[in-house]
Amino acid sequence: MLKLKGVGVSLMSYGVVSNLERLKEKLLNVIEAGFSSVEIPIQGMNVIVNGEIDLRRLDAYSKLLGSLSLNYTMHAPFDLNLFRQGSLSFEKKLFMASLEVAGAVGAEIMVYHVGRFVGEEQFIYPHTWMSYTDAEKQQLMQQEIDFIRIAGERAQQLKVRIGMENVRPYLDCPDYCYSVIPRMLAQQVAAIGHAHVGITLDVGHLHLSTQMYGLSLHDELQAMLPYIIHLHVHDNFGKPCFSTEKNQYELLPLGRGDMHMPIGEGEVPMAQIARMLEATPFHGYLIHEIREQYEYSWSELSQKHHDLLSLESTPIDMTLPTEKQHVG
């Protein structure tokens, strides 16, 4: 059986996260549904403005989160990009500010979208895309290695671990990020070689990548296994889409893209993934990273799952642990 510290959900609505009263109500719903953990997007908190931390607002969040019997993980701002040209010093500052926020609220994990050669904000403007040689790409990746090693030292002081995520692929820019090929993320984390830096395995993104690039799920996951510290679990049908396809209600009938459905509703081979994880020292949080439209499934997800070690064709119920201990 998977060795889990806890099971939780991510909060994707910035409108909820940015309002302390609405956030408290949502967190109470998380507890009522039976979860022990929650992942919060740092950008939704509005505690970082132009790279600077609003300490008074952060203190209010720390008090609220500390008053509830939940474990927390955080997600760094999605648009943070350590490969963005012309503003590297600012991107580093934003990364470190995000790490401080995670530490201040007692989060154990900060998820980080790794450096992108082409930022998602640029996809519809191909004339802005930088054309890097292989040597230039390697230089950018080495710069990320050097910086994340330094960030790992601060993360260790804060009792936070940095979880570098395998990102979703897009049809219109298939090589925008090295971690669309999961084994390349494993190589990057191995090169960083820091105890407080690992991989956030996103199973939905993994499935999309294997389908789009014709990769072996077994081989890609095998490369990542020694470094996985955190899980994002959600489902899709393995059909990559264009970056402009964002409306989930439009994508659902087509079964396209990074759908973030409850696990079991698509084709992500979760049983195979879990069997491989079960044989490793992994002991972390399983976060159901599902869209807000699927919140109705929270209670079911927190209580009943397919036995992740069985064949998908013969599912049985599995009750996952619901620890209530705070993370320091």
N, C-alpha and C positions, 0 to 999 in steps of 0.2 A: 504494500500500500504506500502511496505517496506520503512522504514525511512533510507535513504542512505545519507552519506556525499558526496559520489562520486562513480563513476564506473571507473575501470581501467583494465590494463593488467599487467602481470608479464613478465619480460624479462629473458628468460632462457638461452640465448647464452652467455657464458662467453667470447667468442671471441669478441662480441659486447660490453659488459659491461666493459671489461678491456681496451678498446681503447676509449679515450675521444672523438675523432672525430666521430668514428662510433656510439658511444653512443648518441652524440648530434643529429646526423642524425636520429637515431631510435626514440629518444624522440620527435623530430619534427613530425615524422610519427604518433606517438601516439596522439599528439595534433591534427594533421590533420584528423585522424580517428574519432575524436570527444570525446576522453576520457579526463577526468580531473585528473586521478591518474595513478601511475605506481608503481609496486613493483620491487625492485632491489635486487639481491643476493649479499650480502656483500663480499662473497668469490670471486665473479667475478671482484670486483673492484681492487683487489691486493693491498689493503691499509693496510692489516694486514699480517705481515710476522713473523712467529714463535712467535705469540702472541703479537708482538709489532706493534704499529700503525705508519705508515709512514705519518707523519703530513703534509709534503709538498704535497704528492700525495692526501691526504685527502682534503687539502685546494683547490686543483684544482677541485676535484669533487664537493665540496661545492659551489664553484663559478659557475660551470656549472649548477648544479641542481637549484641553487638559481636564475639563470638568466631566467628560463623558468616558464611559468604559469601552473605548475603541482603540485599536492599534492603527497607526497612520502610515501610509506611504504617500509620496508626493511625485508629481510630474513636472519637470522643468518646462518653461515656455516652449511651445512647439516650434516657434520661429527662430529660436536660438540656433545659430549656425556658426560653428567654429571654423568653417571654411569660407565664410563670407568675406569677400575682398573689400579692402578699404576701411574696415571697422573691426579688425580682429581684437584690438585692445578692449573695445566696448563689449564684444561678445564674451570675452573672458571675464570681464567685470560682471556681466549679467549672469554668467554661469556661477560665479562665486557668490553673488548675492542670493541666487536661488538656493545654493547649498546652505547658506546661513539661515534662510527661511526654513528649510527642511529641518535643520538642527534645532531651531528655536521652538518648533512645535512638537519635537520629539519623534519625528518620522525616522523610520529605520532605513528606508530606501528612497533615493531620488532617481527617477527614471529620466534618461537623457536621450533625445534623438540625435544620433551621431552626425558628424560633419557631412554636409551635402555639397557636391560639386556644382549643382544647380539648385537654388532655393525654390521651394514650391511656389513662392510668390512670383517667380520669374517664368513659370511654365508657359503662360500665354503670351510671353514676349521673347520668342526665340532669339531675337537679335541681341538680347542681353546675356545670352549664355556664354560663359567662358569656355574656351577650347583648350583643355589641358593636355599636355603630353603625359605619357605614363610616368616619366621622371618627376614632373610637376605634381602629379597626383600623389606620388609616393612622398614627396616633400610635405604636402599638406597633411598627409596621414601621420608622418613623423612629428610634425608640429602638434597634432592632436595628442599623440602619445606622450610627448614631453609635458604638455600642459596638464593632461589628465593625471599623470603621475603626481604632479604638484597638488592638484585638486584632491587627489586621493589622500594626501597627508592631512589636509584640512578636514576631509570627510571622516577620517579616523578619529580626529580630535572631537568632532561633533557626534560621533557614534552613528554616522550615516554611511550607507554604502551606495555607490553610484552604479546604476543599472543601465548599461548601454543597450539600446533596443535595436533589434532587426526591423527595418522599416518596410512599409508596403511598396510594391512596385506600381508604376504607372505606364500605360501604353505610349503616351506622348513623350516620355523622357526616361527610357528604360535603364539608363546608367547614371541617374542623377545622384546616387548615393551608393557607397561601396557595400553597405550592409543589406542591400536587397539580395545579395548573395550571402547567405548566413555564415558560411565557412570563413568568409573574409572578415566578418565581425569577430569570429572566434580568434583569428590570427591577430587582429588588432588588440583585443583584450589580452591575449597571451603576451604580446609585445609590451604592453603597459606593465603587466606583471605586478599589480598592486593588490593586496589582500582586501581592500575596500572598494575595488572596482570589478564588476562582473557583467553578466549579460542579463537583460530582461528579455526573456523569450516571449515573443508575441506569436501565439500559435496560428492566428488568422493570417498574419503577414507571412509566416513561414509557408502556409498552404498556398497562398497566392504566388509567392516566389517560385515554389517548386513547379507549379503549373505553368507559369509564364515563361520560365527559362528552361524547362525540361530537366529539372534537377531531381536527384534522389532524395526524398525526405529523410530516409534513414541516414544517408551519408552526411547531409547538411546538419542534421540534428546531432549526429555522433560527434561532429567536430565541435559543436557548441557545448555539449554536455558537461565538460569539466568546469565550465565558467558560469553556468546558469545560477542566478541567485534570486530570481523573481519571475513570476508568471503573469502574463496577460492572456486571458482565455475568452475567446468569442468565436463565432462561426461565420462561415461564408461558403460559397459554392465553387471557389477556386477560379472565378472568371475575372481576370484583371480588367480595369476600366481606365478611361482617360481622367486626368486630374480635374477636369471641369464637371465631372459627374459626381455631384456632392449630395443631391437630394435623396435621402434614404427612401422616401416614399416612392420615388421614381425608380430607384434601383431595385427595390424589392420584387416587383413583378418580373424583372429581367434576370434577377439573380446575379447581378454584376457587382464587382468591386468589393471594397473593404466594408462589409455590411454590419459588422459588430452585432450580430444576432446572438441570442443565448445559445450556448454550446449544445449540440444535439439537433439543432434545426437546419444545419447545413451539411457540409461534407468534410469538415476538418477531421482528420483521423486521430481524435483525441486519445482513444484507447492505445494506439501504437505509440503516441508521444509519451503517454503516462507510463507505459511499460518500460520504455527506455529510461525515463527519469527515475523510476523506482529503483533502478540498479545503481544509482549514483548517490553521493552524499547530500544531494539537494535537500534543504530544509528551509523553506521560505513561505511567502504568501502567495496565494492563488487569488488573483483579482479578476472578477468577471467584468471585462471592459465592454459593456453593452450599451447601446444607445438608450437615451431617455425614454423612447417610445416602448421599450421592453421592460420598464420598471415593474409592470404587473407580475413579472416572473420572479421577482426577488425572493419571495418566500419559498418558492419551489426550488430555486437554485441553492439556497442556503441549507436546505434540508435533504434533498434527494438528488443524487447524481447516478449516472451509470457507473458501475464498478470500473474504474479507470484501468484496472489491470486485466479485465476480461475482454474477450472478443466482442466487438461492437454488435455482432449478430445475436449475442446472448447477454443482454444487459441485465444487471440486477441493481437494486438500490444500494447506495452507500451513504452513510451519514458521516459528514466531515467534521473535524474538531471545531469547536467554537470557543476558543480561548478568549478571555476577557482581560488579560493582563496588559498593562500599559507598556509601551516600548520606551526605553530610555535613550 
